[in-house]
Amino acid sequence: MKKDPPPTPMRDPKHQRRMDLIRRGMENKKRMAEREKELQENPLTEEEELESMKRELAESEKILEYVFKGSKRE
């Protein structure tokens, strides 16, 4: 009997997840750079800044939850 060939990096779920996280990180960096530029042009009030921080925290928590949930399955 022949053994199945090893999964190619594109089919390997661990590789896919890693690439997804890298892609997300790059998108977040780009978005943050745009946001910084926008904030320099017109600063936020304290309330708006607080809301923005809450949104960013919620996003970060979702990503961390996804990462740790994924690492437990492996």
Legacy VTK file of the C-alpha trace (Angstrom):
# vtk DataFile Version 3.0
C-alpha trace
ASCII
DATASET POLYDATA
POINTS 74 float
0.000 0.000 0.000
1.176 3.466 -0.843
1.328 6.124 1.828
-0.545 9.349 1.255
1.776 12.145 0.169
2.508 14.709 2.889
0.148 17.681 2.744
1.417 20.574 0.717
1.768 23.836 2.643
-1.331 25.225 0.940
-3.475 22.290 2.125
-2.036 22.033 5.626
-4.555 23.598 8.067
-1.803 24.775 10.439
-0.088 26.563 7.568
-3.385 28.076 6.423
-4.144 29.401 9.924
-0.631 30.822 10.259
-0.914 32.568 6.896
-4.350 33.910 7.861
-2.938 35.405 11.051
-0.007 36.952 9.185
-2.376 38.438 6.594
-4.632 39.816 9.337
-1.655 41.308 11.134
-0.492 43.070 7.985
-4.002 44.402 7.330
-4.220 45.647 10.920
-0.841 47.384 10.632
-1.977 49.117 7.459
-5.277 50.139 9.050
-3.497 51.449 12.159
-1.087 53.508 10.029
-4.029 55.054 8.160
-5.764 55.729 11.465
-2.652 57.412 12.928
-2.396 59.665 9.872
-6.087 60.543 10.176
-5.733 61.310 13.890
-2.808 63.640 13.266
-4.941 65.615 10.824
-7.940 65.920 13.177
-7.665 64.659 16.791
-10.562 62.924 18.577
-12.421 64.049 21.652
-11.906 61.990 24.825
-15.228 60.152 24.380
-14.449 59.196 20.785
-10.989 58.043 21.808
-12.438 55.856 24.566
-14.928 54.248 22.151
-12.127 53.630 19.670
-9.992 51.958 22.337
-12.904 49.728 23.374
-13.401 48.603 19.751
-9.691 47.863 19.320
-9.638 45.874 22.565
-12.653 43.809 21.493
-10.973 43.082 18.134
-7.753 42.031 19.849
-9.653 39.761 22.239
-11.392 38.048 19.308
-8.069 37.424 17.579
-6.452 36.070 20.755
-9.430 33.823 21.412
-9.163 32.492 17.834
-5.420 31.882 18.179
-5.631 30.096 21.532
-8.689 28.096 20.542
-6.789 26.959 17.443
-3.646 25.995 19.362
-5.620 23.823 21.800
-7.014 21.720 18.929
-3.573 20.817 17.597
LINES 1 75
74 0 1 2 3 4 5 6 7 8 9 10 11 12 13 14 15 16 17 18 19 20 21 22 23 24 25 26 27 28 29 30 31 32 33 34 35 36 37 38 39 40 41 42 43 44 45 46 47 48 49 50 51 52 53 54 55 56 57 58 59 60 61 62 63 64 65 66 67 68 69 70 71 72 73
